[in-house]
Amino acid sequence: MITTRRLDWLVLAPIILFGWLVSAGSLAQTLTVEGKGTVQIAPEFARMSASVSHTAETAAAAQAAADRVMTRLLAGVDALPVAEDSIDAGQIRIQPRYRWNPRAEMQEFQGYEATRVLSFKLTSLDSLGEALEMLSEQGATTVDAPQYGSAQSPDARNRALAIAYARALADAEILAKAAGLTLGHPENISTGPQRAPVFRAMNRDAPVAMSAEMAPRYEPGQLSVSASVSVIFTATP
């Protein structure tokens, strides 16, 4: 038989335990901090892009003219240090062109415009000036700005993440000390969206004079690889 005193203790013990858990939980606090890290690396290659546009009375004539220019461009690309599997010249667009005649108040047919796009990966930046010069001389209508890249980008992001976490931890330690708290372990760590490396131009001395036979020099700056983290730390009084 359970006595009345024993029964009272059994009922009271869970209540005391629950009260202790609530009290301990109320003392638990968290600190949320963010950190950002940036690593700069030298670009190793450039993705090039150019387009050819030609307008003629018929779609066939416009396409033939664009094809002739593209053939010259591809021949020029073959002489450059290019990743062969990166060459893409398969895009073509043909569409009619009209111009508004304000006197007649109507659209007037101007012909058909054929546009072809060429893209490739230049594996040596020493040939960047030569590549840009070739595209212009061989008849490219538009030459886009080179998009620089590096095979070291994944490793650079790993280093940027480590820097970002170290900065977040340093901020958390300073905040905990200022608030009179003891910093605990990280409860949650999340990273920001992975972004493409950002090209940063560098200030350089004026280029030396070159003869007409020399290809122009293009010296790219650095690539900035950034990463951000958000960390939630536990903290106790």
N, C-alpha and C positions, 0 to 999 in steps of 0.2 A: 504494500500500500504506500502511495506517495503522500507524504504529509503536506499540510497546507503551506508550510514554510518552504518546502522543497519545490512545490508547484509555483509559488511566487517567484522563486529564483530563476526557474526555467523560463517564465514569461518575461522577466526583467532582463535576462542576459542578452537575448536578441535585440532588445530595444537599446541597451547600452552599446552593443556592437555597431548597430546601425548609426547611432549617434556619433560614434567615433569615426566611422567612415565618412559621414557627411562633414564632420569637422575637418578631417584630413583633406578631403576633396576641396573644401572651401579655401584651404591654404595654398593649393596648387595654382600657379600662375604661368602664363606663357609670354614669351617675347617673340615678336615677328619682325624679322629684319630682311633686308634685301641687299644683294651685292652684285657688282658688275665688274667683269674683267675683260681686258682687251689685249690682244697680242698682234704685233705687226710682223708680217712676213713679206719676202720679196716675191713678186709674181714670176711664174715660170713659163706660162704660155698665154696666148691670146686667142679668143674666139672672134673671127672676122665675119662680117656680113656685108653684102653689097647687093644692089638690085639693078636691073636693066629694064628700061621702059622705052617702047617705040610705038608711035601712032601712024596708022596707014589707012587707006580707003577700005581695005578689006581685012578681015580677021587673019586670013592666011598670010597676007603680006606683012602685017604687023608681027605675027609670030615668027616668020622667016627672018625678019630684021633682028628681032630680039635673040633668036637662036644663033645668028652669026656672031653677035657680040659675045654671047655666053661661051661660044666655042673658043674665042680668043682669051677670055678670062680663064677658062679651064686650062688652056695651054700654059698660061702664065702661072697658075697655081701649081702645076706639075713641076715647075722649076724652083719651088719654094720648099723649105722644110715643114711639111704638113703631115698630120696624121691621116693616112689614106682613108680610114674608115669614117673620118669626120666630114669628108667632102659631100655636100648636099646641093644639087642643082636641079632637083626634080619638081620644084614648085613653079607653076605658071598660072597667070590669071589674064583672061582676055575679056574686055568689056567695052561696050560702045561709049563714046564720049560725045556730050552735047554742050552747047554754049547758048546762053540766053541772049536773044536778040531783042533789045528794048524797043526798037522801032516796030518790028513785026509782032512784038509781044508773044514770042513763041521760042521753043527750044530748037536750035539748028544742029543737025548731025555733023560732027567733026571728023568722025572716023572711028576706027577700033584701036584701042590701046592694049598692047600685050606687055606683060610685066613678068620677068623671071627673077628669081632670088637665088643667090649663091651664098653658102656659108661653109666655113672650114676652120679647123683648129691649127693655128700656127705654133709649132713646137719650140721655136727659137725666137726670142724677142730681139735678137741681133738683126733679124730679117724683117722687123716690123716696118721700117721705113721703105724698104724695097717692096713689100707687099702692098702698102698703101699707094705707092707710086704706080705700081703695075695696074692696080684696079682702076685708078683714074685714067692712066694713059690708054688702056685697052677698051675704054668706053663705058665703064660703069656709070649709070645715071645717079645713083646714090650710094655713098659709102658710109656705113654706120661706124660709130666710135667703137674701138676694140673693147672687148669684155675680158679683163684679165683674170687669171686664175692660177692656182698652185695645187700640186699634189699634197702639199704639207698642210692644207686647210683643216682636215680632220684632227691632226695632232695639235695644231694651233688652237682649235676649239677646246680640246681637252685641257690644255694649259690655261685657257681663258676661264674655263669652269672652275679649275682649282683656285685661280686668283679670286674669282667672284665669291667662292665659298669662304676663303680666308678673310676677305673684307667683311662679309656678313658676320662671321664669327667675331672679328675684332669689334664691330659695332655692338654686337650683343653683349660682349664682355664689358664694354664701357657703359652701356645702358644699365646692365645688371648692377654694376658697382655703384653707379650714381643713384639707383633706386634702393640700394641696401639689400639686394637679392643675391642669392647664390645661383649661378647659371648651371643648368642641368644639361641633359643630352638633347640632341635634336629630335623632335617628334615627327616633323614632316619637312621634306626637302623637295622643292619643285623647281624646274628650270623654265626659262622663258622660251618663246619660239625660236627655232634655229634659223638664223638669217644668213643670207649670202654674204661673203666677204665684201667689204666696202673699199673701193679704190681711193687712196689718198694721194693727191699729187704732191710732189716735193719741189721746193724751190731749188733751182740749180743755176749754176753760172751760165752766162750766155754761150751758145754753141760756137765752136770755132768755125772760121770760114771754110767752105768746101767748094770744090770745083764742080762744074756742071755735070760731070760724069758720075759723081758720087751720089748715092741715094741719101735722102735726108735722114737725119738721126731722130729717133723718138725714144726718150728714156722715161719709162713709166716710174711712178713712185712706189709706194708700199700698199699692201693689202691689209686692212684692219679686220681682224676676226674677233668678234665680241660674243660674250655669253653672260647671262644673268641668272641668278638663283634667288629664290625666296625660301627662308628657313624659319621654322617655328621651334623655339627652344623652350624647354621647361625651366621654371625658376621657382625657388623657394625662399622664404624669408630667412 
